[in-house]
Amino acid sequence: AEVFGDVTRVLAPGGLFAFSIERLEKAGDYFLQPNGRYLQSVGYIRRLAEMNDLAETSSFEEVIRTGAPGQLFLLRKSA
């Protein structure tokens, strides 16, 4: 949530924010794995984007890291 606030603060109107997540495929917003990496749900990311005035331009599923289910996002700050 803090990252989204920082991005919103420094991103110019109309600017783009691209990132990937390891996708959480069970109930919940996020989960810290024993390896120290977080999994996040797509719904959680979409709520954070909406709360920070970032519109989802594109997102799609992608395998990231070594076979981990992931999601790529492209968000745009409102003009």
WOMO-V940438 format. One record per helix or strand of 2 or more residues. SS is the DSSP state (~ for helix, > for strand). FROM is the first residue (numbers start at 1). TO is the last residue. If there is no record, write none. Layout:
# WOMO-V940438
ss	from	to
SS	FROM	TO
SS	FROM	TO
This chain:
# WOMO-V940438
ss	from	to
~	2	10
>	16	23
>	30	32
>	38	40
~	42	51
>	54	64
>	68	77
